[in-house]
C-alpha cells in the first residue's frame, strides 16, 4: 500500500512540475528548518517561528539559542539552515565559509546595564564609569564616581558584583564595542570581541544566565538585552550618550541610533554603538540572520528566503511589543533587494 502511495506521489510531482504548478505539501512532508546562534533576539525569534508555523503548519523551526559564536560556527559548518549573530562576521570568519554568506539585518535592540541594588531607584551612568565598573576599578555602589552622577540617591556601601557572558556572545561583542570606544583603558586591557577576558566578576551562559545571576545576587550588575531585563523585572541604567544627553533604552532611542542609513554598508556589517545622533541610546545594535548566498536545497532554500521576506516585513510588527526596534522602512527596501539575489537550486 505504501509503495503505491509513493509511486502516486512521484507521478503527481512529475506532472505538476512539467506544467509549472506548485506541488501541495503532503502532511508527511513537513519542512524542518534549523537555526542556531544569538540569545539577544531569541524572544522575538521565538515569536516569529511560532507565528510563521501557525500560518504555514507544514513548516517547523528548531532554533538553538547558544550565543552568536556558536551560531557562526554552525553556519560555517553547514549544520544549520541559518545562523544568528549580533556581531557581524569578520573578514577572517567569512573567509572560512564554503560559499558566500549574507548578513540579513533582523531587528534592532539594546544592551542594558541591569542591576540589583536594594533601595536604589533610577541609575545614571556614563560610559567611562560603566567601563571602570567592569574593569573592577569601581568596587562599591557608593563610589564617588557613581554618587556624582546620582545626586539625591541613597547609595549603599555594598560591594559591586559583576556578571558577564561566559559563552561566545554577540551581546558581549556589542557591549565591549561600546566600552572600548568610550574608555581607552578598557580597550587596552580587555579589548572588544565576542569573548574577552574579564578582570572581575562571574560568567553566566546566555542572556538568560546573566539575567539570572543579576536577579539572584544582591549588589550585582550585568549586561543583558533589554527584553531580558524587562522579563525578569530588573532595573537598568540610563546612559549619557555622545551628544551629552542622558538617555534610557527604548524603541525610540534605539531607532535613533540607526537613522543614518548612509553609514550602513552594502553588506550591512556595521556598529551603531556610541552613536552621535540626538536621542540615541549608546548601546544599540543590529542583530543578523546568516544565510548562504547560494541555497543548495530547493525546498529548504525557498522556505528560508520566504521566511526572511516575511520576517523583515510583517514580522517587524511583532518587534515593538517585545521591546525590539523595527527596521527602518528604507532599510527594509534594501534588504528585500538583497534577498532577491539569493539563488536557489532547482
C-alpha positions as CSV (number, residue, x, y, z in Angstrom):
1,X,0.0,0.0,0.0
2,X,2.8,2.4,1.0
3,X,4.7,1.6,-2.3
4,X,1.5,2.5,-4.3
5,X,1.3,5.8,-2.4
6,X,4.9,6.7,-3.0
7,X,4.5,5.9,-6.7
8,X,1.4,8.0,-7.0
9,X,3.1,10.9,-5.2
10,X,6.1,10.8,-7.6
11,X,3.8,10.7,-10.5
12,X,1.9,13.8,-9.3
13,X,5.2,15.6,-8.7
14,X,6.4,14.9,-12.2
15,X,3.0,16.1,-13.7
16,X,2.8,19.4,-11.8
17,X,6.5,20.1,-12.4
18,X,6.0,19.6,-16.2
19,X,3.2,22.2,-16.3
20,X,4.8,24.7,-13.9
21,X,2.4,24.2,-11.0
22,X,3.3,24.3,-7.3
23,X,3.0,20.9,-5.7
24,X,1.0,20.9,-2.5
25,X,2.9,19.7,0.6
26,X,1.8,16.3,1.8
27,X,1.1,16.0,5.5
28,X,4.0,13.6,5.9
29,X,6.4,16.1,4.3
30,X,6.8,18.8,6.9
31,X,9.7,21.1,6.3
32,X,12.1,21.3,9.2
33,X,14.3,24.5,9.3
34,X,17.2,24.5,11.7
35,X,19.0,27.5,13.1
36,X,21.3,28.4,15.9
37,X,23.0,31.4,17.5
38,X,22.2,34.7,19.3
39,X,20.3,34.8,22.5
40,X,19.9,38.6,22.2
41,X,16.9,38.3,19.7
42,X,15.6,34.9,21.0
43,X,12.3,36.3,22.4
44,X,11.5,37.8,19.1
45,X,12.7,34.9,17.0
46,X,10.6,32.5,19.1
47,X,7.5,34.6,18.4
48,X,8.4,34.7,14.7
49,X,8.8,30.9,14.5
50,X,5.5,30.3,16.3
51,X,3.6,32.8,14.2
52,X,5.0,31.6,10.9
53,X,4.3,28.0,11.8
54,X,0.7,28.9,12.6
55,X,0.4,30.4,9.1
56,X,2.3,27.5,7.5
57,X,1.7,24.4,9.5
58,X,4.0,22.3,7.3
59,X,7.0,24.4,8.3
60,X,8.7,23.8,11.6
61,X,11.6,25.6,13.1
62,X,14.3,24.3,15.5
63,X,16.4,27.1,16.9
64,X,19.2,26.6,19.4
65,X,19.8,29.8,21.5
66,X,23.5,29.1,22.0
67,X,25.1,32.5,21.5
68,X,26.4,34.3,18.4
69,X,29.8,32.5,18.5
70,X,28.0,29.1,18.3
71,X,25.7,30.4,15.5
72,X,28.7,31.5,13.4
73,X,30.4,28.1,14.0
74,X,27.4,26.1,13.0
75,X,26.6,28.1,9.8
76,X,30.2,27.8,8.8
77,X,30.0,24.0,9.3
78,X,26.6,24.0,7.4
79,X,25.0,22.0,10.3
80,X,22.1,24.5,10.3
81,X,20.0,26.2,7.6
82,X,20.7,29.7,9.1
83,X,22.9,31.2,11.8
84,X,22.2,34.2,14.0
85,X,24.6,36.7,15.4
86,X,24.6,40.1,17.0
87,X,28.2,40.5,15.9
88,X,28.8,40.9,12.2
89,X,31.2,38.2,11.0
90,X,34.7,39.3,10.5
91,X,36.5,39.0,7.2
92,X,38.6,36.1,8.6
93,X,35.4,34.3,9.6
94,X,33.8,34.9,6.2
95,X,36.9,33.5,4.5
96,X,36.3,30.1,6.2
97,X,32.8,29.7,4.7
98,X,32.4,27.3,1.8
99,X,30.4,29.8,-0.2
100,X,29.3,33.4,0.2
101,X,27.5,34.2,3.4
102,X,24.9,37.0,3.6
103,X,24.1,39.1,6.6
104,X,20.3,39.9,6.9
105,X,19.5,42.6,9.5
106,X,16.6,41.2,11.5
107,X,15.8,43.8,14.1
108,X,17.4,46.4,16.4
109,X,17.9,46.0,20.1
110,X,19.5,47.5,23.2
111,X,22.1,46.0,25.6
112,X,21.5,47.4,29.1
113,X,23.4,47.5,32.3
114,X,21.0,45.8,34.6
115,X,21.5,45.9,38.4
116,X,20.2,44.5,41.7
117,X,20.7,47.1,44.5
118,X,18.0,47.3,47.2
119,X,16.5,50.7,47.6
120,X,18.3,52.2,44.5
121,X,15.9,53.9,42.1
122,X,16.8,55.1,38.6
123,X,20.5,54.8,38.0
124,X,22.5,57.1,35.7
125,X,25.9,56.1,34.4
126,X,28.4,57.3,31.8
127,X,30.4,55.1,29.5
128,X,33.7,55.7,31.3
129,X,32.1,54.9,34.7
130,X,30.5,51.8,33.4
131,X,33.9,50.7,31.9
132,X,35.6,51.3,35.3
133,X,32.9,49.1,37.0
134,X,33.6,46.2,34.5
135,X,37.4,46.8,34.9
136,X,37.0,46.2,38.6
137,X,38.2,49.7,39.4
138,X,34.9,50.8,41.0
139,X,34.1,48.3,43.6
140,X,31.4,49.9,45.8
141,X,27.9,51.2,44.9
142,X,28.6,54.4,46.9
143,X,31.8,55.1,45.0
144,X,32.2,58.9,44.4
145,X,32.1,58.5,40.6
146,X,28.6,56.9,40.8
147,X,27.4,59.3,43.5
148,X,28.4,62.3,41.4
149,X,26.0,61.1,38.7
150,X,23.2,60.3,41.0
151,X,22.7,63.2,43.3
152,X,20.0,62.7,45.9
153,X,20.2,58.9,45.7
154,X,21.0,56.9,48.8
155,X,23.8,54.7,47.5
156,X,24.7,51.8,49.8
157,X,28.3,50.8,50.6
158,X,27.5,47.4,49.0
159,X,30.2,45.6,47.0
160,X,29.6,45.6,43.3
161,X,29.3,42.1,41.8
162,X,30.0,42.0,38.0
163,X,28.1,39.4,35.9
164,X,29.2,38.8,32.3
165,X,28.7,36.3,29.5
166,X,30.8,33.1,29.7
167,X,30.0,31.9,26.2
168,X,30.9,33.4,22.8
169,X,28.4,36.2,22.6
170,X,27.2,38.9,20.2
171,X,25.9,40.7,23.3
172,X,29.4,40.8,24.6
173,X,30.6,42.0,21.2
174,X,28.2,44.9,21.3
175,X,28.9,45.8,25.0
176,X,32.7,45.7,24.6
177,X,32.5,47.5,21.3
178,X,30.8,50.4,23.2
179,X,33.1,50.3,26.2
180,X,36.2,50.2,24.0
181,X,35.0,53.3,22.2
182,X,34.5,55.3,25.4
183,X,37.4,54.0,27.5
184,X,41.0,53.8,26.2
185,X,41.9,51.8,29.3
186,X,39.2,49.3,28.7
187,X,40.2,49.0,25.0
188,X,43.8,48.3,26.1
189,X,43.1,46.0,29.0
190,X,40.1,44.0,27.9
191,X,39.5,44.8,24.2
192,X,36.5,44.1,22.1
193,X,35.0,40.8,20.8
194,X,32.5,38.0,21.3
195,X,34.6,36.6,24.1
196,X,37.1,38.6,26.2
197,X,39.0,38.0,29.5
198,X,37.1,39.9,32.1
199,X,39.3,41.2,35.1
200,X,36.5,40.7,37.6
201,X,33.2,39.0,38.2
202,X,31.4,35.8,37.3
203,X,30.1,34.5,34.0
204,X,26.7,33.2,33.0
205,X,25.7,31.4,29.9
206,X,23.4,33.3,27.5
207,X,21.4,36.4,28.3
208,X,19.3,34.1,30.4
209,X,22.3,33.1,32.6
210,X,23.5,36.7,33.2
211,X,19.9,37.9,34.0
212,X,19.7,35.0,36.5
213,X,23.0,36.0,38.1
214,X,21.9,39.6,38.5
215,X,18.5,38.7,39.8
216,X,19.9,36.3,42.4
217,X,22.8,38.3,43.6
218,X,22.5,41.5,45.8
219,X,24.8,44.2,44.5
220,X,25.1,42.7,41.0
221,X,25.4,44.5,37.7
222,X,25.4,42.7,34.3
223,X,24.9,43.4,30.7
224,X,21.8,41.9,29.0
225,X,19.4,42.5,26.2
226,X,16.6,44.9,27.2
227,X,13.8,42.3,26.8
228,X,15.5,40.0,29.3
229,X,15.7,42.8,31.9
230,X,12.0,43.6,31.5
231,X,11.0,40.0,31.6
232,X,13.0,39.5,34.8
233,X,11.7,42.8,36.3
234,X,15.3,44.1,36.6
235,X,16.0,47.8,36.6
236,X,18.6,49.1,34.1
237,X,20.7,52.3,33.9
238,X,20.3,55.3,31.7
239,X,23.5,56.4,30.0
240,X,25.0,59.6,28.8
241,X,25.2,59.4,25.0
242,X,27.8,61.0,22.7
243,X,25.5,64.1,22.3
244,X,25.7,64.6,26.1
245,X,22.1,63.5,26.7
246,X,21.0,61.2,29.5
247,X,19.1,58.5,27.6
248,X,17.2,55.4,28.7
249,X,16.9,52.4,26.4
250,X,13.6,52.4,24.4
251,X,12.2,51.7,21.0
252,X,12.7,55.4,20.1
253,X,16.2,55.8,21.4
254,X,17.4,52.5,19.7
255,X,15.8,53.5,16.4
256,X,17.5,56.9,16.6
257,X,20.9,55.1,16.6
258,X,20.1,53.7,13.2
259,X,18.8,56.8,11.5
260,X,21.8,57.4,9.3
261,X,21.3,54.8,6.7
262,X,24.1,56.2,4.6
263,X,26.5,54.9,7.2
264,X,25.2,51.3,6.8
265,X,27.4,49.5,4.2
266,X,26.1,47.3,1.4
267,X,26.8,44.1,3.3
268,X,25.1,45.6,6.5
269,X,28.1,44.8,8.7
270,X,28.3,47.8,10.9
271,X,28.4,49.1,14.5
272,X,25.9,51.7,15.8
273,X,27.2,51.9,19.3
274,X,28.1,55.3,20.7
275,X,26.0,57.0,18.0
276,X,26.3,60.8,17.8
277,X,22.6,61.0,16.7
278,X,20.4,63.1,19.0
279,X,18.3,60.9,21.3
280,X,20.3,57.8,20.5
281,X,20.8,55.1,23.2
282,X,24.5,54.4,23.1
283,X,24.5,50.6,23.3
284,X,22.2,49.9,20.4
285,X,22.8,47.2,17.7
286,X,21.5,45.3,14.8
287,X,21.2,41.6,15.0
288,X,21.6,39.4,12.0
289,X,20.4,36.2,10.4
290,X,23.2,34.5,8.4
291,X,22.4,32.5,5.2
292,X,24.3,31.3,2.2
293,X,24.0,33.3,-1.0
294,X,23.6,30.0,-2.9
295,X,20.9,27.8,-1.4
296,X,21.7,24.2,-2.4
297,X,18.4,22.6,-1.3
298,X,15.4,23.7,-3.5
299,X,12.7,23.3,-0.9
300,X,14.6,24.4,2.2
301,X,16.2,27.3,0.3
302,X,12.9,28.7,-0.9
303,X,11.4,28.2,2.6
304,X,14.2,30.1,4.2
305,X,14.0,33.0,1.7
306,X,10.2,33.2,2.0
307,X,10.5,33.3,5.8
308,X,13.2,36.0,5.7
309,X,10.9,38.1,3.4
310,X,8.1,37.7,5.9
311,X,10.4,38.5,8.9
312,X,11.6,41.8,7.5
313,X,8.1,42.9,6.6
314,X,5.1,41.5,8.5
315,X,7.4,40.1,11.2
316,X,8.6,43.6,12.1
317,X,5.1,44.3,13.6
318,X,6.0,41.8,16.4
319,X,9.2,43.5,17.4
320,X,8.0,46.5,19.4
321,X,5.7,44.5,21.8
322,X,8.8,42.5,22.7
323,X,11.0,45.7,23.2
324,X,12.9,45.5,19.9
325,X,13.0,48.3,17.4
326,X,11.7,47.5,13.9
327,X,13.9,48.0,11.0
328,X,13.6,51.5,9.3
329,X,11.4,51.2,6.2
330,X,14.2,52.4,3.8
331,X,16.5,49.7,5.1
332,X,13.7,47.1,4.6
333,X,13.6,48.0,1.0
334,X,17.4,47.5,0.7
335,X,17.1,44.1,2.4
336,X,14.4,43.0,0.0
337,X,16.7,43.6,-2.9
338,X,19.4,41.6,-1.1
339,X,17.0,38.6,-0.7
340,X,16.2,38.7,-4.4
341,X,19.9,38.0,-5.1
342,X,19.9,34.7,-3.2
343,X,19.9,31.8,-5.6
344,X,18.0,28.6,-5.0
345,X,18.9,25.3,-6.5
346,X,16.3,23.7,-8.8
